[in-house]
């Protein structure tokens, strides 16, 4: 997860990650098995009904647009941790919170520099698809994505 956050912070901004094959809000909402088992879902906690990831013994990372402040509660691995301080990144949508207590485990930092071309797992929460974005190329129409759908979101990695 730390790698995903780092790459997202450095790359161009995207509005969302959307599944192409389905618009089912229940799709991909359980921890993967097989080759992607242990890929980060085990580090997901609940923050204001959304997700946060412990990244150190007393720190977790989430997104600024979710909100939250010292005094709010982070739930992880069956325990509750009150947030003590918030450290907002001025450039990205990321925020790190310091908590009261010590997490039993946290996402490890990716320590090598060979990530180019490797598989990346993104974990988060989204909203239903909006209207399709279709471009016309001569006489052919090509689906390029979807507008933001709003409405109730589904949680992944919970």
Secondary structure as UniProt FT lines:
FT   HELIX           2..10
FT   TURN            25..28
FT   HELIX           34..36
FT   TURN            37..38
FT   HELIX           41..43
FT   STRAND          44..47
FT   TURN            48..49
FT   STRAND          50..56
FT   TURN            57..58
FT   STRAND          59..63
FT   HELIX           64..66
FT   TURN            70..71
FT   STRAND          73..76
FT   TURN            77..78
FT   STRAND          79..88
FT   STRAND          94..99
FT   TURN            116..117
FT   STRAND          125..137
FT   TURN            138..139
FT   STRAND          140..155
//
